[in-house]
Amino acid sequence: MLPADPRYLGATVTEEGTNFAIWTSGADAVELCLFDEINGESVESRYSLSHRNGPIWHGYLAGVRAGQKYGYRIHGPWIPEQNLRFNPAKLLIDPYAHELAGELQYVPEIYGHQSKDGWGNGDLTIRDLRDSAGKVPFSVVTDHKPRHINRIDHQWAHTYIYEAHVQGLTASNPNIPFEERGTYKALGHPSTIAHLTKLGITALELLPIQAFVSEPTTFARGRKNYWGYNTISFNAPHPQYAASDDPVNELRWAVTQLHAAGIEVILDVVYNHTAEAGIAGPTLSFRGIDNRDWYRHDSNGNYLDTTGCGNTLAAAKPNSVRFIIDSLRWWTDVIGVDGFRFDLATALFRDEGAQYSSLFAAITAEPVLRDRKLIAEPWDLTRYGLGDFAHPWREWNDYFRDSTRQFWLGDIARGFGQGVSDIASVISGSSDIFYHRGPTASINFITAHDGFTLRDLVTYNEKHNEINGENNLDGNSFNSSWNAGVEGEVDAPEINKVRQSLKKSLAATLLLSAGVPMINMGDEVNRTQNGCNNGYSIGQDKDQWAQPWQLDGPAQDMLDTFRVLINIRKTHLSDVNSKFFTGEIDLGTQRKDIAWFKRNGQEMRDDYWADAETHSLSIYIDVSAARALLLNFNSNRMTRDFVLPDATWGSAFRCIFDASQETSTYEPVIAQPGSTIKVPEHTAQIWLVTR
């Protein structure tokens, strides 16, 4: 082979052929393997990459065009005690491949060690000599170039995130052709976009779409990985989500349609670990390319597992930093996405003995990436780092989730009622956590893909994960949920009325709090997982966790509620949420930007804040020269009298939302300053105050 340009890793198409380059510092030899179909049989041709620039092995082949299937075989020592597990019998996926072909087969041949079955059981010290070609996905040569992207760049204060699963969002949508449901193309369908825009969404955050496979243990139970947090190819769109044989262009088209509707696209990315799992996992790519260079190990040679998935990528090493930066740039420049949510970000962004890793610094300094929306999940299996990240990063705020659940669903008898101080903190932006970045550093959520849906949160006290086949041992056992007195779905009007009011009150808290709200797919239409709080896997029914599109009365009421609440936020709060409230009297307006009241209409004192048995709260938020909002929250199990603030706070009060009432037919109530009004049990009310 001729030498290639070593500056470009992966397969790069030129006018007359293709450059191939791969990073492996410990290998003795590298073979490029091309696969072609001849008379219905797969034929493999091998070429030695004899040219080397340090750890980069490269070569050029004339005549190789886009669509060519290929893989690598890496030769080197097999010394497990030194973390060296090279095995040329295993065909390896190019980490820089932008398309995969074929599916993983769960057979002994996919393991680098000698396995006696398809699940990796066997002798970890003996190198397996069986060929894995045809049992693992092929890499595919592609030729997609960066393109002009019509960026929207919504300000964070004007951002409304909708976390969704590509398949689940549209799998049951009757407006989409059956063969396109659950695909990238369906994301750009007019009905999908209409639902999001009418709801008020400005950013669609997709669960992982970087190509993934099911864990062998999951497959052995007759189930498949559904969420996608088991990545094997970080630069290729998941092929099973494509309606066509061109997933890259299909995804690019969908992103363009969403952009045209004013919706940004954020990807949930999982660079913290790979699908190769623990040392007994399959050898599919990184382990076979250079196990010692790509993964983190302890002093005894064992994998450092900070992710709970068997391995942790060595994200601080130069090859990993370059790889992840290149990957992010490809998704940004070629696909056109607008941001990234980093799964288990502390596993990536903390080096041993250092506050910030080289990867964190590289992303934050990169001229294109630093202007994208960057969101961290600020914890991993061993570290909790909420508030530890710096500008321009935002963080998932589980303190908001827990505080909101505790206020609305907590009960002293159940052991997690804690008064109003925590919920007051998160409503005003969690300034104790994000004091150095402002309230928009907080991504507020009550539910997410991981855990109960909003409907299940008020329907189940306990998890019901039997469907996963793990004896209900998986998933979190403490959810701060409340079933309103009866476990599961019931045909009981009074219980269902309480549950509906609670869901709407929780939604009101989410959408009227300072910070950036994130809605979990389907919460706005009463999606249920039947009490499963760990819906990571799925059986043969691809609609199992899907978004409902044909709505009954309660689901339509929830949809109306979310639309109304988002509209209230956009109308009154978007421009006051960029800075923290002070609670002090402004010298210009002679008003407080936020004030807190007891049910008697008097401002709260310290003793009220400290009372753990308090279950009611009134929040006055100054929104303009002429208007304010008053939020009355009653999480008691009975109706309570609330006295409205006196005339010094406003001349007229008009209730524009009541969680206990059907939203579409609700008629606003007008009251005078200082008058006594009733707030039903488990209910949030929103009053518009004029001066």
N, C-alpha and C positions, 0 to 999 in steps of 0.2 A: 504493500500500500504506500501511496504517497503521503507526505506529512500534511496535516490539516492546520487550520489556524487555532492554536491552543487558547486563544483569548475567549473563545465561545464554547461553553460546555453544552453537551447534548448533541442533537442531530440538526445541522444547519444546512439548508438547501442552497446551492449555488446555481449558476447558469448551466453547468454541465454535470453536476453531481451533488454529493453531500459530504460535508465535514462531520466527523464523529469525534467526540472528546469526552472523557470521563475522569473523575478525580478518584484516585486510590493510591495512597502512599505506601502501603505495605505489600502490594502485589508483586509477584515475580514475572507475570505475563498477563496480557489482556487479549481476549479474542472477541471480535465483533462477529455476531452470527446473524445472517440474513435468512429469512424464511419465505419460500415461494410455493404456490400450489402448482404442481405438474401432474396432469392426469388424475386429479383428485387426491393426490398425496402431497403431504407437506415435506418439502425438501430443504435441508439446511446447508448453507454455505458458510464456511468459517474463514475469517481473515485476521491475521495477527496485527494488533496495533503496536508496531515496533518503534514508533516515534514517541518520545517522552520529554516533557518539560517539567522537571520536578515530579510532583504527584499527578500531573495531568498526562494521560495517555491519549494519543490522538492519531487519526488517519483519515485519508480522503479516498472516496470511491467514485469514479466517474460513472454516470448513467443511473445512479440511485436517485429516485424521485419520491415526492410525497406519496404516501400510501404504502411504502415498503415496510413490512414487518421485520422487527429485529430484536435482539437482546444481547446480553454480554455473558461471557464465561470468564471468571477471574481465577487465575492460577496463583497459588501461594501456599504457605505452610498451614498445616492443621495442628495447632498447639493450643487446645482449649484453655489450659491453665494460664496461658499468656494472652487470652482473648483473641487468638488468631483462628479463624474458622473459614478459611478459603476452601472452596469446593467447586472445581470447574464442571462437575456433573450437573450443577444447578444453573439453569438459565435465569438471568437476572434482569429485572426491569430497569431501564435507564431512568435515574431520578429526574432527568430533565425532559422526559417524554411528555408530549402534550396530547397524546391519544393512546388508548389501550385497545387491544383486540383479544377476544376470548375471555373465558371465565376461569377462576381458580377451581381446581378439582381437589377434593379433600382425600388425598391418597398418600401413602408413605413417601413417594418420590419427591414431594415438595419440601421435605425436611433435609437440612444439611447433615444432621446426625443420623444414625441408623435407627429409624423408627419402624415399629412393627405394625403400626396402624395409621389411619388418616388423622389422628389427633396428636401425634408427636410423642407417644409413649415408646420408650426404647432406651438405648445406651447413648447418652449425650457425649461420650468421649470418642466414639468411633465415627469416622467420616463415611457417609453413605455414598456409594458409587453409582446409584441408579439415576438415569437421566430424567430431569424434570420438564424438558421441553414438551410442549403440548398439554402440560398439566397446569401451567401458570400463564397469565396473560402475556401477550407479546406487546412490546413497544411498537409504535407506528410513527414513521417519519411524517412530519407535517410542515407546512410552510405558511404560517399565519404571521402577518406583520402587525406592528402597532398601528393604530388608527386614530383619527380625530374623534374625541369624545366630547359630546355636548354636556359638560358638567353643570350640575344644578347648584351644588355647594350650599345647601340649606344651612343657615346658622343653627348652632346647637339649640338655642332657645326656641327655635321654630321647628324642631325635629320631633317626629312622632314615629317610633320604631315599631315594626310588626315582625315578630319572630315567627318564621314559618318553615315548614318542611316542603321541599319541592314536590314530592309525590303526594303528601297528605293534603296540601292546600287545594289541589284541583282534582284529585282522584274520583270524587263523587259529583263533580260539577256537570249537570245534564246539558249545559249550554255548550260544552266543548265536545268535539268528536271523540268517540270512545277511545280510539287508538292514540289520541293525543293527551288524554287525561293523565295527570301525574308526571308530566314531562317539562323540559325547559320551554318548549313551544307553548305549553299551556300557561306559563307564567306571563307571556305576552298577549294572551287572548283578551279581547275586549271585556269579557265578563269578569275575568280576574282583576283587571285594572280598574273596572268600574266599582267593584266591591271595595278595593283599597282606597280609591279616591273619594268615594262617597263617605267612607268611614273617616277620612281625614289623614290617612297615613302618608308620610313623606319619605320613609326609608323602609325597604323590605330587607330584613336580615334573614338570610338563608342558612339553615342548618347545613353541615358540611356537604359540599358538592365536589371536593377533591376526591378522586377515585378511591374507593374503599372496598374492603372485603369483609365478609363475616368471620368472626372468631371461630376456630375449629370447635370449641366447646359449645358455642351457640348453634352452629350447624349440626352438631351431634344431637342436640335436643330437638331437631326438626324445625328450627327457627332461623331467621336471617337477621343480620344487623340492619336496623331501620334508621336510626339517627345518623349514622355515618361517621362516628368518632373512632374510626379504625382505618386510618388512611394508609394507602400503599403507594400512591402516586400523587405527589403534591402539586404537580403541574398539569394534570389531565382532568377535565370534567368527568364526573362519574358517568360511564357510558350507558348504564341502565336507565338513566333519567332522560335519555334522548329519544325523541320520536322518529328521528332520521338516523342515517349512518354517518352524520357529520355533527357530532355534539358541539364542537367549538363554534361553528357558524350558527347553529341553532341557539346556543346560549347567547352569543353576541347579538343576535336578532332580538331575543327577549329583553336583554338589557337596554337596547335601543328603544324598544316600545315602552318600557317602564320610564326611561328618562323623558320621553316625549310627553308622558303624563305627569311629570314633575316628581317622580319617585326615584330616590337613590337606591342603590343595591349594595348591601354589606354582606360579606361572607364570613361565616364562622369557620375559622381555620385551626388545625390541630397539629401544629408543628412540634408539639411537646413529646410525642411518641409516634411510633409506626405500628402497622398491623403485624409486624414480625414478632410482637409480644415478647415473652420471656425467652430464656435460652433454649427452652424446649419448643419454641414456636417455629413456624416455617421460615425457610430461607428464600426470600422473594426478591430482595433488592439490597438494601443497605448492609445487612449482616454479611452477605456474600461479597459485597464490594470492598468493605473494610470495616469489619466489626469493631475493631479497636478505635478507629478514627471517628465513626459516626455515632457511637453510643457512649453514655457515661457509665463508668465502672468504679467500684470501690477498690481499696488497696488489695483485696483478696481476689480481684478479677470478676466479682459478681456484678450484675447489672445494678445500677442505682435506679430504683423504681420510685420516683416521686409522683407518678401519675396514676398508679394503681392498675396499669395496663401491661406491666411486665418489663418495660424499658423506658428510658428517657433519652431523647436526642441530645447529643453533645452540642447544644446550641451556641456555646461560647467559642467553639473552635473556628478558625478562619474558614475552613471549607463549609461549615454549617452556616455561618453568617452570610457568606457569599451566596450559598444555595437559597436560603430563605429570602434574602433581599431580591435575588433574581426571580424567585417565584412570585413574590408580592408584586414586583414590577410587571411581570407577564400578565397576571390577573388584572392589574390596573390598566396597562397600556394596550393590551391585545383584547381582552374580554371587555374591559371598560367599567369594572366595578369601582365603587366610590369609597369603600372602607372595609375594615376587617375587625372582627371580634376574635380575640386570641384566647382559645380554650386553655384553662390551667396555666395562665400566663406567668405565674411566679416560677414555674418549672423552666421557663425560657429566660426570664428577665432577671434572675438572681444567680450570680456566680457564687461559689463558695468563698466566703470572706470578703465579698464586695457587694455594695448596695445595688449597683446596676451593672448588668452584663454588657459585653461588647455588642450583642445583638440589639439590645434596647437602645444603646447609643447610636448604632448604625441606622436603625429605622427612624429614630427621632431626628437625625441629621440629614437623612436622604431627601433631596429637594422635592421630589414628587410625593413620596410616601408621607412625609410630615404634614402635607396638606390634605391628606385623606382622613376619613373618620377612623380613629384608632380607639378600640375598646378592649379593655383587659378584664378577664375573669381573674380577680386578684387573689387566687388561692390555688393550691394543689394538695396532694395527699399529705404533705409534711409542713406546709407553710400557709399562713393566713396573712395577706398583705393589703387589706382594704385601706386605702388612703396613701399607700406607699409610692404610687406612681406619680409622674410629673407631667407638666404640660408638654404636648397637647393631648395626653391620654385621658380617656374617660374610663370609668370602672363600674362593673355590675355591683350594685349596692344591696347586698343581702341584709344589711341592717334595716333598710327601708322595708324589705319584704317581711322580716320577722316582727318589726315594731307595728306595722299595719295589721298583720294577722293577730298579734297579741291584743291589740285594742278592740278589734271587731269580733274576734272569735274566742278570745281568752275568757277564762272564768276562774275565779279564785278557787273554787272547789276542784277544778281540773289542774290547777297548779301553774298557770302561766299568765294570769292577769297582772299587769304591772302599772296601772294608772295611765296618765296622759303625757308624762314628760317625754317618753321615747317617741311617741307618734308626733308630738309637737316639734321635736327636733327634725324628724325626717320630712315633715310637711314643709318646713322652712328651709330645706336644702341640705341638711346634715353638715352644718358649718363646722362642727367639732371634728369632722373627718376631712372635709375638702376645703378647709379655710384658706389654703394657699392657691386654690384654683377656681373657686366659685361654684355655685350650685349646679351648673351644667356639667361638672365633672362627674356627677352622680347619674348613672343609668338606673332609674327607678323601675322596679317590677314587683309584682305580687305573686305571679306565677310565671313559669318558663317551661321549656321542653322537659326539664328535669324536675319531676314532682307532680303533684296533682294539677289538673286543670282547675279553672275557677269554679266550674260547676261541681267538680268532685271535692273541692276544698270545703264546701258547705254541705256535702252529702255523706262524707265518710270520716269517721274518727280514726280508722285504721287503714293501712295499705292492704290492697288485695292484688298481689302480684303473681298469683298462682299460674297465670297464663304463660309466664316466662319459663316455667319448668324448673325453677330453683327452690321449690318448697316455700315460697314466700319469704325467703331469707334475704333477697336482694332489695334494694331501695331503702330509703330513709324511714326509720320507725317513728320519728318524731316530726310531725308536719304542722303543728299549731293549727290544726283544722278543727271543725266542729260540725256535726251532722244534724244539728237542730233537734236532737232528741231520739232519732231513729236512724240506724245504720242503713245506708243504701237508698235506692230510689223507692218512693212510696206514693200511693194514690191518696194523699191526705192534704186537702187544700190549705189548712192552717200551717202545716210544716212547710209546704212548698212556698207559701207566701213569705214566711220568714227567710227561707233560703234565697228567694228572689230579691228581697230587700237587702240581704247581706251582700249578695253579688254586686248589686248596683251601688251600695255604699262603699264597698271595696274599690270598685271602678272609679267612683267619684274621688276617693282619696288619692288613687294613683294619678288621675288626670288633672287634679287641681293642686298638686304639690310642686314645689320648686324642684328643678332637676329635669332630666329627660325621660319621659315615660316610654316604657316598652310593653307592648301588649302581646300576650301569648296567643298563637294561632288558634282561632275558634272560640276563645273566651267570649267574644262578642256575639256568638250564636249558640252558646250553651254546649260546646263540644265536650264529650265525656270520654274517659278511658275506663269507665266502670270500676273506679277505685284503684286502678293501677297507677302507682306513682313512679314507675320506672319503665316507660314505654320504649326502651331502646331497641327491642327486637319485635319481630312480626312473623306471623305464619304465612300461609298461602294467600290469605285475604289481604290484598294491598290496600283495601279500604278500611282496615281494622281501626286505625287511629285517625281516619280522614276527617276533614272539615265537612260538616253538614251544610247543604245548600238548599234543602227544602225545609223551611222553618215552621215550627208550631208557634202558638201564641207567646209562650215565655221566651223562646229564642228570638222572635221578632222584637219583643220588648227589650231584650238585652241589646240587640243591634241598634234600636232606636236610642237606647240609653248611651251607648258609646258614642254615637254620632252627635248627640246633644252635648255630652260632656266635652268632647274634643272641640266642638264649636264654641262652647263657653270659654274654654281655655284659650283658643285662638283669638277670640274677641277681646278678652279682658286680661289675660295673664301672660301672654307670650312676651310682652315687652317689659315685664317687671321681674322676670325670672333669671336674668343674667347676673344679677348681683344679690348678695345675701341681704336679707332684711336686718334692720338694726333694732327695731322696737323703740327707737328714740324719737322725740318730737323734732320734726324738720323745721328749721328756722324760717324757711320760705313759706311752706304750706301750713305750718302750725298743727300738723297732724302726724301721727305715727304711721309708719309704712306697714306695720303689723301690730295687732293687739290681741290679747287672749282674755276671754271672758268666762265666768262661771254661769250657771244656769239662771242666777238671779240678776243677770245683766251687769254685774260689777266686774271690774278687771281682776284677774287672778292674782293671788298673793303666794308667797313661797310655801305656805302650809298646804295649799291646794295642789301645787305641783308635786309635793312629796307624798300625797295620799294615794297609795296603791289600789284603793278600792274605788277610785273615781272612774266613772264610765261615761262621762259626757264632757264635751268641749265645744267652745265657740271660738272661731278664728275670724278676725276682721282684717282684711287685706286691702290696702289703699291701691287702686289700680289706675286712677287718673284724677284730674282736677275736679271732676264732677261726680265720680263714681267710686264705689268700693264693693267688695264681695264679703258677705258674712256666711261662714260655713258653720252650720249647727250639726254636731255629731252626737248621736245618742246610741251607745252600744249596750244600754241596759236591756233587760228582758221585759220592760214595761214602758208605756208612754210616759214622757216627762214634760213638765212645763218648763219653757225657756222664756226668759224676759229679754226682749230686744234691747240693745244699747239705747241710751237716751238721745235727745236731739242734738247733742254736741257732736255725735258721730254721723248723723244723717237725718235728713228731713222726711224720707220715705223709704220703706222697706217692701220689696216685692220678691216673693219666693218663686224662683224660676225652675227649680228641680226638687223633687221629693222622691227618695228611693222607695218609699212604700207605695207609691202610686204608679199606674201604668203611664209610661212616659209620653206616648203619642196622644193621649187624651187628657193629660194633666192641664188644668187651668190654673194659672198663677194666682197666688193669694197676696193681697196687699194689706199691710199692717202699719200702724203708726209707731214712732219711736217710743220705747219704754213699755209697749204693750206685751201681754203674755200670750205666747203661742204654744202649741203642742207639737212635740216631735215624737212620732211613734217609735216603738222599740226597734232596735237594729237598723236605724235609719239615719242617712245623711241628707240634710237639706242645704240648698244653695239659695241665698238671698242676695238680690241686687240692691245695693244701697245708693240712693241719690242724695245729693246735697244741695 
